[in-house]
Amino acid sequence: MKRISLLLTVAALCGLNQASAVSADYAQAELKMKASGAQVEQVVPRAEYFVTKDTNKAVNPAWHYVRIPYSLEGKCRDADKLPLYVDELKVHAYLVFTADKEGKKLIMLDKEITYVNIPLSPKTESSENKNVQAAVFISPSDAARICADGSSKVDKVDLKDRLAAVAVEFKFKDASCIKPDTEQSVLVNKKMKNRLSSQWWTKEDKKGVGAKLCSIAETPFAPFYAPTFPPTSPMYGSSVASAPVADYVPASATDSTTTSTDSAAAESDDSAGSKKKNKKRRK
């Protein structure tokens, strides 16, 4: 009897290993943000270290951030296997803010964030995670830049009523993976209905004010991402591509005629110099 029980246990474990896989080969995301839930929240860095007698007197303006809830589904090529993780997902967020209280000037900011190791729960035919969240952050100084009308105190800057619209693009393995027939954008301010055209986030923005969106990795809150958000790549700091070297022209890109002419001139100069040296030696 014990032997039969042991065999059944081993068989069950083997079956579990065969039915599961670590990484998803396919992924599909769906934006779950609603207009009623789209809001700008504030968070203030807390003093855990570097505390002095004047710490409580220090000016400590808040960061602003917007949560982006979405659901994620993953599948494997082998239909008999169910994935446990989506290894990498790119979330590109587009936010429109009103730069003045009247809403006459609009500013669009965007940011693409790479999330990694997003956990899934295996179900009958696929694995899913219905409660995933991305987030974009705005530094205190950039929040002040968005509020073009200004404020007398840095701790009074508030973007709560400035968010007009949000749009999100999802990419898995550099290809769009948004669930078909689902919304990509949310109109937060209903007054903007006639001002924001269809697919507004794909239009070129020419009204920037020097502000930018950040991932949590670029904020003082980077170590505290879990359990609210999946880890980002990189986990700390920004991924900045190296800039091309200015005024650098490869030799292969130069005109062959010019090159040969320059070479001939150089040879001529060398030859003339050699003759002069030989004359001096003879004397």
N, C-alpha and C positions, 0 to 999 in steps of 0.2 A: 504493500500500500504506500509506504514512504517512497519507494522507488518510482512508482507511477506519479506521485505528487511532484517529485523532483523533475521528472521528465516533462511534465506539463508546465512547470515553472520555467525550465530552460527553453521550451518551445515558445512560450509566451514572450520571453525576453528576446529570442531570436526574431520572432515576428515583429516585435516593436522596432528592433534595429533595422529591419528590412523596410518597414513602413515609414521611417523617418529619414530626413536628409537635413543637413545643416543649412544650406543656402538655397534660396529660391532662384529658379531660372527665369521666371516671369513674375512681374509685379504690376499691380493696378491700384491707383490711389483715387480717393474721392474726397473732395473738399466738404467739410461738415460745418463750416462757418455760416451763421445766420446773421442777418442785419441787427437783430436784437442783441446778439452776443458779441458783435464786433466792437471792441472798445480799446482805448489806449489806457494802460495801467501804469502805475508808478512804483518804483522800487528804489530805496535809498541804501547806498553802501553803509554797512554797520562797522563800527570800530571794534575790531577784535585784537588788533595789535597797534603799536605806536601810540598808545594812549598816554596823554600828558594832562597836566592840570587844566589846560586850555582846550581840550578836545571838545567839550560840550559847547564851547563858544564858537567853534569852527563852522564856517559856511559849508553845508553839505547838500548841494542840490540833487534832486532826484533824476534818475534815468527813466525813460519812458519805453514801454514795450507793448507789442501786440501779439497775442497768442493766435495761432492758426491751427485749429483742430481739423484732423482728417482721419480717414480710415484707410487701411492698407491690406491688400490681399496678395498672397504669394502662391505660386505653383511650381512644380518640377516638371521636367521633360518626361520623366517616368511617372505615369499616372498613378502608380502604386505607392509612390512616395510623397510625403508631405513635408515641406520645409519648416524649419524652426526660426529662420532669420531672413531678412532682406539685408544683404551685405552693404548696399549703398543706394541712397535715394537723394536726388537733387531737388530741392524745393526753391523755386524762384518766386519771390513775393514782390508784388507791386502795390504801393500805397499812395493814395492821393490825399493831400491835406489842403485845407483852405488857409492861405497865408494871411487873410484878414478876417475880421469878424463878420463882414458882410458876405463873404464867400465869393468875391469877385476874382481874386487871383488864386489859381490852383497850382499846386506843386506835386510832381510825381517823383517818388523815390523807389528804387528797386534794389534787391539783393538776392543773390543765389547762394544757398547754403547747402553743403553736402552733409547729410546725416548717414551714420554707419551703424551696423549691427542692431537693426530694429527688430525686436522680438515678435514672433507670431505664435498664435495658438492653433494647432492642427485641428481641423474640423473634418467633415465627411469627405468632401471632394477637394478642398483647398485649405490653406492656413490663412488666418486673418488677425488683425489687430484693429479693433474698432475705436480705440481711444489713443491715437497718437497726436502729439502736438509739436508744431514748429513754432518759432518765435523770432521776431526781428526787434532789435533794440535801437534806441535813439539816445545819443549822449546828451547831457544837459546843455552843452553849448550849441549842438545842432538843433535841439528843440527850440532854443531861443532864436536861431536863424529862421526856422519855419514860421515863428510868430513875428512876422515882419512889422506888426504894429508896435512891438517892443513891450517891455515891462520894467518897472522901476526896481524890482528885486528878483534875483535869480531863483529864489525859492517859490516865486509866484507863477513861473512859466508852467503852463498846463496845456497839453494837446488833447484833452478829453473830448472837447467839442469841435476839434479841427479835422478829425478823420472823416473823409468823404466817401472813399471806396477802397476795396481790396480785391486784388486778383492774384491767382496762384497758378503756376505751371509746375507739373511734376515730371521728372525724368528718371527713367531706370535704364542703365546702360546707354546713356546719352540719347535715348528716344523717349518721346512723350508717352506717359503711361497713365494719363488721367482716364477715369472710367467713362466709357461712351455715354452720351446723353445726360451728362451731369454738368452742373454749373461750375464755371471757373472763377466767377467774380461775384462780389457782394456789394450792392449799393447801400452804403451806410446812411448817407444824407440824401433823402428822397428829393430834395430840391435840385440835386445834380443830374436828375434823369435826362433832362434836355441838353445838358452841357457835356456829358460824357457819352460819346458815340459807342456803337457796338465794337467790341474788341479794343477798347480804349488803351489798354496796356501795351498793345503792339505799336502804337503810334510814337513817333519821335518826340521826346520831351525837350523843350527849349527854355524852360522856366526854372532851372535849378538855382539854388541859393547857396551852394557849397555844402549843403547838408548831405548826410549819407546814412544808410541803415547798416546795422552791425549784427553779426551773429553773437550768440552768447559767449563764444570763444574770444571775442574782442572786447569784453566787458569785465568789470571787477567781479562778476558773478560766475565766471567760467568754471571754477571748481565745483559749483553747486547746481549743475545742470540736472542731475538725477534726483528723484525719479520722474520729474515732470517732463523732461525732453530726452530724446535719444542722444548719444554722443555725436559730436560733430567731427569733421576732418578738415583741418587739424583741430585737436581738442582745445589747444590754447594758441591764441594769436590768429592772424589772418594769413591766408594763402595768397601771397603777392607774386605774380609772374615777373620774371626778370625783364627789365626794359632793354630794348636793343641799344647797342652802342651808337652814340651820335656821330654823324659825319664819317662813318666807316664804309668804305667802298671796297669790296673784294677785288683782287687783281683780275679775276676772270670776267668781271663785269665791265672792265675798261675797254675802250675801242682799240682794236688790234693795230690799226694804222698809226694811231697816236703812240702806242706802245713801241712799235718798231721805229718810228721817227725819233722818239726820245732815246731809245737805245742806241740808234745810229749816232745821234748828237753826242751822247755820252762817250761812245767809242772814239769819235773824232777828237773830243777834248783830251781823252787819255793819250791818243796817238800824238797829238801836238805837244803835250806835256813831256812825253817820252823823248821826242826829237830834240826839244830844248835841253833836256838833261844830258843827252848824248853829245851835243855840241859843246856844252860846258866841260864835259870830261875830256874831249879832244884838245881843247885849249890848254 
